[in-house]
């Protein structure tokens, strides 16, 4: 039987190991859980605790590109490395330490859903499908030879966790079948995809701020594509407080132009109705601390921070005034 080394983390890696052992078509020569100092080794220890029931070799390897670790793998004469959730960069020496290279699972449709922000990016770009991709790694993220893909139909307005749940249901079995397909190959083949496609990197922190000058469709897609993992942010100008938003719904009012970012209606069940670039959207729940979410009850006319020529002029005037006062006080 062919031999593989598995990289990854958490429940999905556990389920993959369990499936491979049950099928008894592949030998697992070792498992390399994600080793991360940033979260106090949570991924590493949590994954190891899940895998303890299996009699397999577990590598506590922080630097997966360490030459001594790579040489250990080479001595094992591995047919294929397989990655399901290990997010560290795989160097060329590591990839080539096995006969066929490294097969990576990606939750997105390559090449138009590349990067760790693929789910969010595809929702924002009005995708009709999300899906799984298994591809051989090369020196660029999510750009190697595609071994298998599976499309899943979506409306494009799901919340982030709803997309994640859809993918999780079939991801392990999909990747297992892709491993079998890859192991049938007789040589390493990492031809690059012809198209750059679309690359969605990690979310930028400031990108969580809501731009009320966008259309309702754009705002709804953006908020839902991040929620509930990340709350979107707006600023309540009157009270000088940040507001965190996870839920948002369309309204049925017709398009019209006015001042964006203002509360124009409120309802006990629906929350507050906020003006956007084209019409308005309902916000049923808000939070001041990202923990406790309540039904908002702001007065009509309350406004959230929105970039306008008038606001920029006000900021400029205040800045000019403060600079002048500091200059005078300095003497």
Secondary structure by P-SEA (a helix, b strand, c coil): cccbbbbbbcaaaaaaaaaaaaacccccccccccccccccaaaaaaaaaaaccccbbbbbccccccaaaaaaaaaacccbbbbccccccccccccccccccbbbbbccccccccccaaaaaaaaacccccbbbbbbbccccccccccbbbbbbbcccccaaaaaaaaaacaaaaaaaaaaaaaacccccccccccccccccccccccccccccccaaaaaaaaaaccccbbbbbbbccccbbbbbcbbbbbccccccccccccccccccccbbbbcccccccccbbbcccccccccccccccccccccaaaaaaaaaaaaaaaaaaaaaac
